[in-house]
């Protein structure tokens, strides 16, 4: 009898943890605006650590450029702090073109953060993802 009760309680506990874990994931919808041409691809990176910001994205998406605006969605993302950076790879060479370190292709970051004398900072670009979906509108 005790064994059955213990198995039942463990099953309920595991089920509750699964339901809780599923609820702790949300989506991040990104609208990219001010796209000047339909040439190339929009590359979007999602970062979850300050140390990796603008270096190694946690998740990455690409979408064909379209004049005006496009939308992408990062799905089933755990709660926490994140930042987004993106650029319009106009020539589809898979990298952000620069001249002496200054981007020559359109780019943007979450919260439309801008860098002063360098790239945008994590603190300016970060946002919190809770149990509700987040929408970010980023201008190129």
N, CA, C and O atoms as CSV, one atom per row, in Angstrom:
chain,resi,resn,atom,element,x,y,z
A,1,UNK,N,N,0.816,-1.201,0.000
A,1,UNK,CA,C,0.000,0.000,0.000
A,1,UNK,C,C,0.863,1.270,0.000
A,1,UNK,O,O,0.593,2.214,-0.743
A,2,UNK,N,N,1.906,1.278,0.846
A,2,UNK,CA,C,2.785,2.440,0.897
A,2,UNK,C,C,3.511,2.627,-0.427
A,2,UNK,O,O,3.744,3.760,-0.849
A,3,UNK,N,N,3.868,1.542,-1.083
A,3,UNK,CA,C,4.566,1.620,-2.364
A,3,UNK,C,C,3.673,2.263,-3.413
A,3,UNK,O,O,4.130,3.109,-4.182
A,4,UNK,N,N,2.413,1.873,-3.452
A,4,UNK,CA,C,1.479,2.458,-4.421
A,4,UNK,C,C,1.292,3.955,-4.167
A,4,UNK,O,O,1.273,4.757,-5.101
A,5,UNK,N,N,1.156,4.311,-2.912
A,5,UNK,CA,C,0.998,5.720,-2.565
A,5,UNK,C,C,2.234,6.513,-2.973
A,5,UNK,O,O,2.124,7.610,-3.520
A,6,UNK,N,N,3.409,5.953,-2.703
A,6,UNK,CA,C,4.655,6.620,-3.068
A,6,UNK,C,C,4.773,6.779,-4.585
A,6,UNK,O,O,5.166,7.841,-5.067
A,7,UNK,N,N,4.436,5.739,-5.331
A,7,UNK,CA,C,4.478,5.810,-6.799
A,7,UNK,C,C,3.490,6.855,-7.305
A,7,UNK,O,O,3.810,7.619,-8.216
A,8,UNK,N,N,2.305,6.895,-6.727
A,8,UNK,CA,C,1.302,7.882,-7.129
A,8,UNK,C,C,1.814,9.304,-6.878
A,8,UNK,O,O,1.711,10.169,-7.748
A,9,UNK,N,N,2.362,9.538,-5.688
A,9,UNK,CA,C,2.863,10.874,-5.359
A,9,UNK,C,C,4.019,11.281,-6.265
A,9,UNK,O,O,4.095,12.437,-6.680
A,10,UNK,N,N,4.912,10.361,-6.577
A,10,UNK,CA,C,6.013,10.664,-7.489
A,10,UNK,C,C,5.503,10.991,-8.887
A,10,UNK,O,O,6.018,11.897,-9.542
A,11,UNK,N,N,4.499,10.261,-9.343
A,11,UNK,CA,C,3.913,10.522,-10.655
A,11,UNK,C,C,3.286,11.916,-10.696
A,11,UNK,O,O,3.462,12.651,-11.668
A,12,UNK,N,N,2.562,12.273,-9.648
A,12,UNK,CA,C,1.947,13.597,-9.575
A,12,UNK,C,C,3.029,14.678,-9.560
A,12,UNK,O,O,2.895,15.697,-10.238
A,13,UNK,N,N,4.089,14.464,-8.797
A,13,UNK,CA,C,5.176,15.436,-8.716
A,13,UNK,C,C,5.856,15.628,-10.062
A,13,UNK,O,O,6.104,16.763,-10.469
A,14,UNK,N,N,6.159,14.550,-10.756
A,14,UNK,CA,C,6.794,14.636,-12.076
A,14,UNK,C,C,5.866,15.336,-13.060
A,14,UNK,O,O,6.320,16.163,-13.851
A,15,UNK,N,N,4.586,15.022,-13.026
A,15,UNK,CA,C,3.617,15.668,-13.921
A,15,UNK,C,C,3.543,17.161,-13.642
A,15,UNK,O,O,3.492,17.963,-14.575
A,16,UNK,N,N,3.538,17.542,-12.376
A,16,UNK,CA,C,3.484,18.955,-12.015
A,16,UNK,C,C,4.726,19.686,-12.506
A,16,UNK,O,O,4.623,20.798,-13.023
A,17,UNK,N,N,5.904,19.075,-12.351
A,17,UNK,CA,C,7.136,19.709,-12.813
A,17,UNK,C,C,7.137,19.864,-14.327
A,17,UNK,O,O,7.626,20.872,-14.838
A,18,UNK,N,N,6.605,18.896,-15.050
A,18,UNK,CA,C,6.528,18.980,-16.507
A,18,UNK,C,C,5.619,20.128,-16.926
A,18,UNK,O,O,5.957,20.897,-17.826
A,19,UNK,N,N,4.472,20.243,-16.276
A,19,UNK,CA,C,3.538,21.325,-16.595
A,19,UNK,C,C,4.175,22.674,-16.277
A,19,UNK,O,O,4.059,23.614,-17.063
A,20,UNK,N,N,4.847,22.777,-15.132
A,20,UNK,CA,C,5.506,24.021,-14.753
A,20,UNK,C,C,6.595,24.381,-15.746
A,20,UNK,O,O,6.716,25.544,-16.133
A,21,UNK,N,N,7.388,23.409,-16.166
A,21,UNK,CA,C,8.465,23.667,-17.128
A,21,UNK,C,C,7.901,24.135,-18.457
A,21,UNK,O,O,8.471,25.019,-19.096
A,22,UNK,N,N,6.783,23.551,-18.882
A,22,UNK,CA,C,6.185,23.954,-20.149
A,22,UNK,C,C,5.679,25.391,-20.078
A,22,UNK,O,O,5.763,26.126,-21.062
A,23,UNK,N,N,5.160,25.791,-18.940
A,23,UNK,CA,C,4.632,27.145,-18.801
A,23,UNK,C,C,5.741,28.189,-18.725
A,23,UNK,O,O,5.492,29.368,-18.976
A,24,UNK,N,N,6.965,27.775,-18.383
A,24,UNK,CA,C,8.041,28.742,-18.215
A,24,UNK,C,C,8.700,29.125,-19.534
A,24,UNK,O,O,9.686,29.863,-19.536
A,25,UNK,N,N,8.181,28.645,-20.642
A,25,UNK,CA,C,8.724,29.003,-21.949
A,25,UNK,C,C,7.759,29.943,-22.665
A,25,UNK,O,O,6.541,29.772,-22.608
A,26,UNK,N,N,8.325,30.925,-23.331
A,26,UNK,CA,C,7.526,31.915,-24.051
A,26,UNK,C,C,8.162,32.196,-25.403
A,26,UNK,O,O,9.227,31.669,-25.726
A,27,UNK,N,N,7.499,33.030,-26.181
A,27,UNK,CA,C,7.998,33.402,-27.510
A,27,UNK,C,C,8.486,34.847,-27.519
A,27,UNK,O,O,7.994,35.694,-26.773
A,28,UNK,N,N,9.463,35.103,-28.379
A,28,UNK,CA,C,9.953,36.460,-28.599
A,28,UNK,C,C,9.692,36.797,-30.064
A,28,UNK,O,O,10.342,36.254,-30.958
A,29,UNK,N,N,8.742,37.690,-30.302
A,29,UNK,CA,C,8.411,38.119,-31.663
A,29,UNK,C,C,9.208,39.384,-31.978
A,29,UNK,O,O,9.240,40.325,-31.186
A,30,UNK,N,N,9.844,39.389,-33.137
A,30,UNK,CA,C,10.682,40.522,-33.532
A,30,UNK,C,C,10.165,41.082,-34.851
A,30,UNK,O,O,10.044,40.353,-35.836
A,31,UNK,N,N,9.862,42.369,-34.869
A,31,UNK,CA,C,9.499,43.069,-36.093
A,31,UNK,C,C,10.675,43.953,-36.474
A,31,UNK,O,O,11.102,44.804,-35.694
A,32,UNK,N,N,11.194,43.745,-37.675
A,32,UNK,CA,C,12.318,44.536,-38.173
A,32,UNK,C,C,11.761,45.538,-39.172
A,32,UNK,O,O,11.139,45.149,-40.161
A,33,UNK,N,N,11.979,46.823,-38.924
A,33,UNK,CA,C,11.419,47.878,-39.769
A,33,UNK,C,C,12.526,48.687,-40.443
A,33,UNK,O,O,13.710,48.543,-40.140
A,34,UNK,N,N,12.096,49.535,-41.361
A,34,UNK,CA,C,12.997,50.452,-42.061
A,34,UNK,C,C,13.970,49.708,-42.983
A,34,UNK,O,O,15.128,50.101,-43.129
A,35,UNK,N,N,13.482,48.634,-43.599
A,35,UNK,CA,C,14.307,47.863,-44.534
A,35,UNK,C,C,14.242,48.554,-45.889
A,35,UNK,O,O,13.163,48.708,-46.462
A,36,UNK,N,N,15.394,48.969,-46.400
A,36,UNK,CA,C,15.455,49.767,-47.631
A,36,UNK,C,C,15.309,48.965,-48.916
A,36,UNK,O,O,14.878,49.508,-49.933
A,37,UNK,N,N,15.662,47.669,-48.889
A,37,UNK,CA,C,15.588,46.891,-50.129
A,37,UNK,C,C,15.256,45.434,-49.834
A,37,UNK,O,O,15.355,44.970,-48.698
A,38,UNK,N,N,14.860,44.727,-50.889
A,38,UNK,CA,C,14.555,43.303,-50.775
A,38,UNK,C,C,15.773,42.443,-51.091
A,38,UNK,O,O,15.662,41.219,-51.164
A,39,UNK,N,N,16.922,43.062,-51.277
A,39,UNK,CA,C,18.144,42.307,-51.551
A,39,UNK,C,C,18.635,41.629,-50.278
A,39,UNK,O,O,18.565,42.205,-49.192
A,40,UNK,N,N,19.127,40.415,-50.413
A,40,UNK,CA,C,19.793,39.745,-49.306
A,40,UNK,C,C,18.878,39.156,-48.259
A,40,UNK,O,O,17.723,38.820,-48.520
A,41,UNK,N,N,19.439,39.040,-47.048
A,41,UNK,CA,C,18.810,38.332,-45.945
A,41,UNK,C,C,18.951,39.142,-44.662
A,41,UNK,O,O,19.941,39.847,-44.464
A,42,UNK,N,N,17.951,39.032,-43.795
A,42,UNK,CA,C,18.042,39.621,-42.465
A,42,UNK,C,C,18.510,38.511,-41.523
A,42,UNK,O,O,17.872,37.462,-41.432
A,43,UNK,N,N,19.610,38.740,-40.830
A,43,UNK,CA,C,20.185,37.784,-39.877
A,43,UNK,C,C,19.890,38.284,-38.468
A,43,UNK,O,O,20.228,39.415,-38.121
A,44,UNK,N,N,19.253,37.430,-37.652
A,44,UNK,CA,C,18.827,37.825,-36.312
A,44,UNK,C,C,19.454,36.885,-35.287
A,44,UNK,O,O,19.335,35.665,-35.401
A,45,UNK,N,N,20.114,37.451,-34.298
A,45,UNK,CA,C,20.726,36.660,-33.231
A,45,UNK,C,C,20.098,36.974,-31.888
A,45,UNK,O,O,19.881,38.137,-31.546
A,46,UNK,N,N,19.805,35.917,-31.124
A,46,UNK,CA,C,19.276,36.051,-29.767
A,46,UNK,C,C,20.392,35.669,-28.798
A,46,UNK,O,O,20.989,34.599,-28.917
A,47,UNK,N,N,20.663,36.540,-27.853
A,47,UNK,CA,C,21.755,36.333,-26.895
A,47,UNK,C,C,21.181,36.239,-25.496
A,47,UNK,O,O,20.261,36.976,-25.143
A,48,UNK,N,N,21.735,35.314,-24.684
A,48,UNK,CA,C,21.234,35.195,-23.319
A,48,UNK,C,C,22.309,35.432,-22.270
A,48,UNK,O,O,22.044,35.298,-21.075
A,49,UNK,N,N,23.500,35.777,-22.690
A,49,UNK,CA,C,24.568,36.069,-21.738
A,49,UNK,C,C,25.351,37.298,-22.190
A,49,UNK,O,O,25.651,37.465,-23.372
A,50,UNK,N,N,25.665,38.135,-21.243
A,50,UNK,CA,C,26.428,39.347,-21.532
A,50,UNK,C,C,27.753,39.013,-22.216
A,50,UNK,O,O,28.178,39.708,-23.138
A,51,UNK,N,N,28.399,37.942,-21.755
A,51,UNK,CA,C,29.711,37.570,-22.280
A,51,UNK,C,C,29.673,37.221,-23.770
A,51,UNK,O,O,30.667,37.400,-24.473
A,52,UNK,N,N,28.545,36.729,-24.248
A,52,UNK,CA,C,28.424,36.310,-25.650
A,52,UNK,C,C,27.782,37.361,-26.547
A,52,UNK,O,O,27.711,37.176,-27.762
A,53,UNK,N,N,27.314,38.456,-25.965
A,53,UNK,CA,C,26.583,39.458,-26.733
A,53,UNK,C,C,27.440,39.980,-27.882
A,53,UNK,O,O,28.577,40.412,-27.687
A,54,UNK,N,N,26.872,39.930,-29.071
A,54,UNK,CA,C,27.487,40.346,-30.335
A,54,UNK,C,C,28.631,39.429,-30.772
A,54,UNK,O,O,29.350,39.743,-31.720
A,55,UNK,N,N,28.800,38.300,-30.085
A,55,UNK,CA,C,29.849,37.342,-30.455
A,55,UNK,C,C,29.249,36.012,-30.897
A,55,UNK,O,O,29.423,35.597,-32.043
A,56,UNK,N,N,28.549,35.351,-29.992
A,56,UNK,CA,C,28.002,34.022,-30.266
A,56,UNK,C,C,26.541,33.977,-29.830
A,56,UNK,O,O,26.264,33.948,-28.631
A,57,UNK,N,N,25.594,33.969,-30.781
A,57,UNK,CA,C,24.180,33.949,-30.383
A,57,UNK,C,C,23.769,32.612,-29.774
A,57,UNK,O,O,24.298,31.556,-30.122
A,58,UNK,N,N,22.821,32.692,-28.865
A,58,UNK,CA,C,22.200,31.513,-28.269
A,58,UNK,C,C,21.329,30.823,-29.318
A,58,UNK,O,O,21.333,29.598,-29.429
A,59,UNK,N,N,20.593,31.612,-30.078
A,59,UNK,CA,C,19.767,31.130,-31.193
A,59,UNK,C,C,19.899,32.130,-32.328
A,59,UNK,O,O,20.139,33.316,-32.099
A,60,UNK,N,N,19.741,31.646,-33.552
A,60,UNK,CA,C,19.837,32.535,-34.719
A,60,UNK,C,C,18.759,32.180,-35.731
A,60,UNK,O,O,18.416,31.012,-35.913
A,61,UNK,N,N,18.233,33.204,-36.383
A,61,UNK,CA,C,17.240,33.034,-37.445
A,61,UNK,C,C,17.634,33.900,-38.633
A,61,UNK,O,O,18.290,34.930,-38.477
A,62,UNK,N,N,17.229,33.472,-39.810
A,62,UNK,CA,C,17.425,34.253,-41.035
A,62,UNK,C,C,16.101,34.323,-41.766
A,62,UNK,O,O,15.307,33.383,-41.736
A,63,UNK,N,N,15.873,35.446,-42.422
A,63,UNK,CA,C,14.667,35.600,-43.227
A,63,UNK,C,C,15.014,36.442,-44.448
A,63,UNK,O,O,15.808,37.379,-44.367
A,64,UNK,N,N,14.411,36.098,-45.567
A,64,UNK,CA,C,14.613,36.855,-46.805
A,64,UNK,C,C,14.181,38.298,-46.569
A,64,UNK,O,O,13.112,38.555,-46.014
A,65,UNK,N,N,15.010,39.216,-46.989
A,65,UNK,CA,C,14.685,40.639,-46.827
A,65,UNK,C,C,13.483,41.012,-47.686
A,65,UNK,O,O,13.265,40.456,-48.762
A,66,UNK,N,N,12.725,41.951,-47.188
A,66,UNK,CA,C,11.571,42.485,-47.904
A,66,UNK,C,C,11.532,43.975,-47.597
A,66,UNK,O,O,11.648,44.375,-46.439
A,67,UNK,N,N,11.370,44.786,-48.616
A,67,UNK,CA,C,11.341,46.241,-48.404
A,67,UNK,C,C,10.224,46.583,-47.415
A,67,UNK,O,O,9.095,46.110,-47.546
A,68,UNK,N,N,10.552,47.393,-46.446
A,68,UNK,CA,C,9.570,47.794,-45.437
A,68,UNK,C,C,9.833,47.116,-44.108
A,68,UNK,O,O,10.612,47.613,-43.295
A,69,UNK,N,N,9.169,45.958,-43.879
A,69,UNK,CA,C,9.372,45.259,-42.612
A,69,UNK,C,C,9.180,43.758,-42.764
A,69,UNK,O,O,8.505,43.292,-43.683
A,70,UNK,N,N,9.783,43.011,-41.849
A,70,UNK,CA,C,9.630,41.556,-41.770
A,70,UNK,C,C,9.467,41.174,-40.300
A,70,UNK,O,O,9.764,41.960,-39.401
A,71,UNK,N,N,8.990,39.952,-40.078
A,71,UNK,CA,C,8.771,39.438,-38.721
A,71,UNK,C,C,9.467,38.090,-38.569
A,71,UNK,O,O,9.481,37.281,-39.497
A,72,UNK,N,N,10.041,37.856,-37.398
A,72,UNK,CA,C,10.562,36.539,-37.027
A,72,UNK,C,C,10.127,36.257,-35.594
A,72,UNK,O,O,9.837,37.180,-34.832
A,73,UNK,N,N,10.084,34.970,-35.230
A,73,UNK,CA,C,9.697,34.588,-33.874
A,73,UNK,C,C,10.662,33.527,-33.353
A,73,UNK,O,O,10.886,32.503,-33.997
A,74,UNK,N,N,11.226,33.789,-32.184
A,74,UNK,CA,C,11.974,32.776,-31.447
A,74,UNK,C,C,10.958,32.088,-30.541
A,74,UNK,O,O,10.353,32.731,-29.683
A,75,UNK,N,N,10.768,30.785,-30.728
A,75,UNK,CA,C,9.722,30.057,-30.013
A,75,UNK,C,C,10.288,29.221,-28.869
A,75,UNK,O,O,11.428,28.758,-28.907
A,76,UNK,N,N,9.437,29.042,-27.837
A,76,UNK,CA,C,9.746,28.177,-26.695
A,76,UNK,C,C,11.071,28.533,-26.025
A,76,UNK,O,O,11.942,27.680,-25.850
A,77,UNK,N,N,11.207,29.791,-25.658
A,77,UNK,CA,C,12.423,30.284,-25.022
A,77,UNK,C,C,12.199,30.356,-23.505
A,77,UNK,O,O,11.163,30.837,-23.045
A,78,UNK,N,N,13.169,29.880,-22.745
A,78,UNK,CA,C,13.085,29.901,-21.280
A,78,UNK,C,C,13.070,31.342,-20.769
A,78,UNK,O,O,13.604,32.247,-21.409
A,79,UNK,N,N,12.456,31.535,-19.619
A,79,UNK,CA,C,12.437,32.851,-18.993
A,79,UNK,C,C,13.859,33.294,-18.670
A,79,UNK,O,O,14.729,32.469,-18.392
A,80,UNK,N,N,14.083,34.595,-18.711
A,80,UNK,CA,C,15.398,35.132,-18.373
A,80,UNK,C,C,15.657,36.440,-19.085
A,80,UNK,O,O,14.754,37.034,-19.674
A,81,UNK,N,N,16.901,36.884,-19.024
A,81,UNK,CA,C,17.308,38.114,-19.699
A,81,UNK,C,C,17.926,37.774,-21.044
A,81,UNK,O,O,18.714,36.837,-21.165
A,82,UNK,N,N,17.552,38.558,-22.058
A,82,UNK,CA,C,18.026,38.331,-23.422
A,82,UNK,C,C,18.306,39.663,-24.093
A,82,UNK,O,O,17.887,40.719,-23.619
A,83,UNK,N,N,19.021,39.592,-25.204
A,83,UNK,CA,C,19.212,40.744,-26.088
A,83,UNK,C,C,19.212,40.220,-27.519
A,83,UNK,O,O,19.500,39.048,-27.762
A,84,UNK,N,N,18.890,41.094,-28.456
A,84,UNK,CA,C,18.832,40.724,-29.873
A,84,UNK,C,C,19.729,41.671,-30.653
A,84,UNK,O,O,19.748,42.876,-30.405
A,85,UNK,N,N,20.465,41.112,-31.594
A,85,UNK,CA,C,21.145,41.953,-32.582
A,85,UNK,C,C,20.807,41.394,-33.950
A,85,UNK,O,O,20.580,40.194,-34.103
A,86,UNK,N,N,20.776,42.266,-34.936
A,86,UNK,CA,C,20.444,41.822,-36.284
A,86,UNK,C,C,21.113,42.730,-37.294
A,86,UNK,O,O,21.517,43.851,-36.984
A,87,UNK,N,N,21.217,42.222,-38.504
A,87,UNK,CA,C,21.737,43.049,-39.596
A,87,UNK,C,C,21.146,42.590,-40.915
A,87,UNK,O,O,20.694,41.452,-41.049
A,88,UNK,N,N,21.156,43.487,-41.883
A,88,UNK,CA,C,20.667,43.205,-43.225
A,88,UNK,C,C,21.878,42.828,-44.072
A,88,UNK,O,O,22.654,43.690,-44.484
A,89,UNK,N,N,22.029,41.541,-44.324
A,89,UNK,CA,C,23.140,41.031,-45.137
A,89,UNK,C,C,22.765,41.251,-46.602
A,89,UNK,O,O,22.308,40.338,-47.289
A,90,UNK,N,N,22.967,42.469,-47.055
A,90,UNK,CA,C,22.501,42.883,-48.383
A,90,UNK,C,C,23.146,42.096,-49.516
A,90,UNK,O,O,22.513,41.868,-50.547
A,91,UNK,N,N,24.386,41.681,-49.341
A,91,UNK,CA,C,25.077,40.941,-50.408
A,91,UNK,C,C,25.141,39.433,-50.136
A,91,UNK,O,O,25.806,38.699,-50.866
A,92,UNK,N,N,24.456,38.977,-49.097
A,92,UNK,CA,C,24.388,37.551,-48.741
A,92,UNK,C,C,25.758,36.886,-48.616
A,92,UNK,O,O,25.933,35.739,-49.029
A,93,UNK,N,N,26.720,37.596,-48.052
A,93,UNK,CA,C,28.046,36.998,-47.867
A,93,UNK,C,C,28.227,36.405,-46.464
A,93,UNK,O,O,29.335,36.027,-46.086
A,94,UNK,N,N,27.130,36.326,-45.695
A,94,UNK,CA,C,27.092,35.689,-44.378
A,94,UNK,C,C,27.888,36.431,-43.305
A,94,UNK,O,O,28.263,35.837,-42.294
A,95,UNK,N,N,28.147,37.713,-43.514
A,95,UNK,CA,C,28.829,38.498,-42.482
A,95,UNK,C,C,28.415,39.956,-42.587
A,95,UNK,O,O,27.974,40.423,-43.637
A,96,UNK,N,N,28.566,40.660,-41.480
A,96,UNK,CA,C,28.293,42.094,-41.446
A,96,UNK,C,C,29.506,42.816,-42.006
A,96,UNK,O,O,30.589,42.773,-41.422
A,97,UNK,N,N,29.320,43.473,-43.130
A,97,UNK,CA,C,30.425,44.199,-43.757
A,97,UNK,C,C,30.762,45.443,-42.949
A,97,UNK,O,O,29.875,46.150,-42.471
A,98,UNK,N,N,32.060,45.700,-42.806
A,98,UNK,CA,C,32.525,46.872,-42.071
A,98,UNK,C,C,33.704,47.521,-42.791
A,98,UNK,O,O,34.383,46.893,-43.605
A,99,UNK,N,N,33.922,48.773,-42.474
A,99,UNK,CA,C,35.130,49.493,-42.892
A,99,UNK,C,C,35.733,50.059,-41.610
A,99,UNK,O,O,35.079,50.810,-40.887
A,100,UNK,N,N,36.951,49.703,-41.341
A,100,UNK,CA,C,37.660,50.019,-40.092
A,100,UNK,C,C,36.768,49.802,-38.856
A,100,UNK,O,O,36.754,50.615,-37.931
A,101,UNK,N,N,36.038,48.698,-38.867
A,101,UNK,CA,C,35.204,48.319,-37.734
A,101,UNK,C,C,33.834,48.954,-37.680
A,101,UNK,O,O,33.052,48.649,-36.780
A,102,UNK,N,N,33.525,49.827,-38.615
A,102,UNK,CA,C,32.219,50.497,-38.642
A,102,UNK,C,C,31.330,49.787,-39.652
A,102,UNK,O,O,31.704,49.659,-40.818
A,103,UNK,N,N,30.141,49.315,-39.217
A,103,UNK,CA,C,29.259,48.587,-40.137
A,103,UNK,C,C,28.873,49.417,-41.358
A,103,UNK,O,O,28.564,50.603,-41.252
A,104,UNK,N,N,28.898,48.761,-42.525
A,104,UNK,CA,C,28.451,49.405,-43.763
A,104,UNK,C,C,27.109,48.845,-44.220
A,104,UNK,O,O,26.543,49.315,-45.207
A,105,UNK,N,N,26.597,47.841,-43.507
A,105,UNK,CA,C,25.265,47.300,-43.779
A,105,UNK,C,C,24.369,47.683,-42.602
A,105,UNK,O,O,24.846,47.818,-41.475
A,106,UNK,N,N,23.062,47.859,-42.865
A,106,UNK,CA,C,22.145,48.252,-41.798
A,106,UNK,C,C,22.101,47.203,-40.679
A,106,UNK,O,O,22.146,46.001,-40.940
A,107,UNK,N,N,22.013,47.673,-39.441
A,107,UNK,CA,C,21.974,46.777,-38.284
A,107,UNK,C,C,21.097,47.392,-37.197
A,107,UNK,O,O,20.737,48.567,-37.268
A,108,UNK,N,N,20.761,46.592,-36.199
A,108,UNK,CA,C,19.971,47.082,-35.078
A,108,UNK,C,C,20.062,46.131,-33.902
A,108,UNK,O,O,20.529,45.000,-34.036
A,109,UNK,N,N,19.608,46.603,-32.741
A,109,UNK,CA,C,19.588,45.782,-31.536
A,109,UNK,C,C,18.271,45.985,-30.796
A,109,UNK,O,O,17.546,46.950,-31.041
A,110,UNK,N,N,17.977,45.064,-29.893
A,110,UNK,CA,C,16.771,45.180,-29.088
A,110,UNK,C,C,16.781,46.502,-28.330
A,110,UNK,O,O,17.834,47.059,-28.020
A,111,UNK,N,N,15.596,46.979,-28.045
A,111,UNK,CA,C,15.381,48.291,-27.420
A,111,UNK,C,C,15.931,49.424,-28.282
A,111,UNK,O,O,16.051,50.559,-27.821
A,112,UNK,N,N,16.265,49.112,-29.540
A,112,UNK,CA,C,16.875,50.078,-30.458
A,112,UNK,C,C,18.074,50.776,-29.812
A,112,UNK,O,O,18.307,51.968,-30.010
A,113,UNK,N,N,18.827,49.990,-29.033
A,113,UNK,CA,C,20.022,50.509,-28.355
A,113,UNK,C,C,21.072,50.904,-29.384
A,113,UNK,O,O,21.288,50.201,-30.370
A,114,UNK,N,N,21.705,52.012,-29.147
A,114,UNK,CA,C,22.771,52.511,-30.022
A,114,UNK,C,C,24.058,52.607,-29.216
A,114,UNK,O,O,24.040,52.974,-28.041
A,115,UNK,N,N,25.156,52.280,-29.846
A,115,UNK,CA,C,26.449,52.405,-29.186
A,115,UNK,C,C,27.003,53.808,-29.336
A,115,UNK,O,O,26.778,54.476,-30.345
A,116,UNK,N,N,27.717,54.239,-28.336
A,116,UNK,CA,C,28.422,55.521,-28.406
A,116,UNK,C,C,29.903,55.197,-28.471
A,116,UNK,O,O,30.460,54.640,-27.526
A,117,UNK,N,N,30.532,55.535,-29.559
A,117,UNK,CA,C,31.946,55.238,-29.766
A,117,UNK,C,C,32.216,53.735,-29.694
A,117,UNK,O,O,33.230,53.311,-29.139
A,118,UNK,N,N,31.318,52.938,-30.250
A,118,UNK,CA,C,31.483,51.487,-30.255
A,118,UNK,C,C,30.141,50.803,-30.366
A,118,UNK,O,O,29.120,51.460,-30.569
A,119,UNK,N,N,30.131,49.490,-30.234
A,119,UNK,CA,C,28.881,48.745,-30.368
A,119,UNK,C,C,27.938,48.996,-29.193
A,119,UNK,O,O,28.371,49.455,-28.137
A,120,UNK,N,N,26.652,48.697,-29.374
A,120,UNK,CA,C,25.689,48.831,-28.277
A,120,UNK,C,C,26.092,47.944,-27.098
A,120,UNK,O,O,26.747,46.917,-27.277
A,121,UNK,N,N,25.696,48.347,-25.906
A,121,UNK,CA,C,26.023,47.594,-24.696
A,121,UNK,C,C,24.884,46.654,-24.326
A,121,UNK,O,O,23.714,46.941,-24.580
A,122,UNK,N,N,25.246,45.526,-23.720
A,122,UNK,CA,C,24.287,44.540,-23.232
A,122,UNK,C,C,23.244,45.219,-22.344
A,122,UNK,O,O,22.048,44.966,-22.488
A,123,UNK,N,N,23.686,46.068,-21.441
A,123,UNK,CA,C,22.777,46.710,-20.492
A,123,UNK,C,C,21.700,47.529,-21.196
A,123,UNK,O,O,20.580,47.638,-20.697
A,124,UNK,N,N,22.028,48.100,-22.345
A,124,UNK,CA,C,21.061,48.910,-23.088
A,124,UNK,C,C,20.134,48.060,-23.954
A,124,UNK,O,O,19.001,48.454,-24.232
A,125,UNK,N,N,20.617,46.900,-24.375
A,125,UNK,CA,C,19.850,46.060,-25.300
A,125,UNK,C,C,19.052,44.966,-24.601
A,125,UNK,O,O,18.122,44.421,-25.196
A,126,UNK,N,N,19.381,44.635,-23.373
A,126,UNK,CA,C,18.739,43.492,-22.714
A,126,UNK,C,C,17.281,43.781,-22.361
A,126,UNK,O,O,16.879,44.927,-22.165
A,127,UNK,N,N,16.511,42.704,-22.290
A,127,UNK,CA,C,15.117,42.764,-21.870
A,127,UNK,C,C,14.810,41.473,-21.137
A,127,UNK,O,O,15.560,40.503,-21.246
A,128,UNK,N,N,13.718,41.452,-20.395
A,128,UNK,CA,C,13.353,40.279,-19.607
A,128,UNK,C,C,12.200,39.541,-20.263
A,128,UNK,O,O,11.187,40.136,-20.631
A,129,UNK,N,N,12.372,38.241,-20.402
A,129,UNK,CA,C,11.303,37.367,-20.885
A,129,UNK,C,C,10.729,36.651,-19.677
A,129,UNK,O,O,11.439,35.919,-18.988
A,130,UNK,N,N,9.449,36.860,-19.419
A,130,UNK,CA,C,8.785,36.197,-18.297
A,130,UNK,C,C,7.871,35.118,-18.855
A,130,UNK,O,O,8.156,34.529,-19.897
A,131,UNK,N,N,6.783,34.865,-18.162
A,131,UNK,CA,C,5.854,33.837,-18.633
A,131,UNK,C,C,4.944,34.352,-19.745
A,131,UNK,O,O,4.083,33.619,-20.230
A,132,UNK,N,N,5.127,35.603,-20.148
A,132,UNK,CA,C,4.341,36.172,-21.248
A,132,UNK,C,C,5.237,36.405,-22.451
A,132,UNK,O,O,6.429,36.680,-22.311
A,133,UNK,N,N,4.657,36.293,-23.623
A,133,UNK,CA,C,5.402,36.547,-24.855
A,133,UNK,C,C,5.874,37.998,-24.901
A,133,UNK,O,O,5.236,38.891,-24.343
A,134,UNK,N,N,6.993,38.212,-25.570
A,134,UNK,CA,C,7.579,39.547,-25.695
A,134,UNK,C,C,7.600,39.939,-27.162
A,134,UNK,O,O,7.826,39.102,-28.035
A,135,UNK,N,N,7.362,41.215,-27.426
A,135,UNK,CA,C,7.483,41.750,-28.785
A,135,UNK,C,C,8.551,42.833,-28.784
A,135,UNK,O,O,8.563,43.716,-27.927
A,136,UNK,N,N,9.440,42.749,-29.753
A,136,UNK,CA,C,10.475,43.763,-29.936
A,136,UNK,C,C,10.332,44.313,-31.346
A,136,UNK,O,O,10.203,43.550,-32.303
A,137,UNK,N,N,10.355,45.624,-31.475
A,137,UNK,CA,C,10.358,46.268,-32.783
A,137,UNK,C,C,11.711,46.947,-32.932
A,137,UNK,O,O,12.065,47.833,-32.154
A,138,UNK,N,N,12.468,46.518,-33.948
A,138,UNK,CA,C,13.829,47.012,-34.127
A,138,UNK,C,C,13.950,47.700,-35.477
A,138,UNK,O,O,13.602,47.129,-36.510
A,139,UNK,N,N,14.447,48.929,-35.458
A,139,UNK,CA,C,14.655,49.697,-36.691
A,139,UNK,C,C,16.068,49.485,-37.200
A,139,UNK,O,O,17.031,49.474,-36.432
A,140,UNK,N,N,16.174,49.316,-38.518
A,140,UNK,CA,C,17.504,49.260,-39.132
A,140,UNK,C,C,17.982,50.670,-39.389
A,140,UNK,O,O,19.083,50.864,-39.904
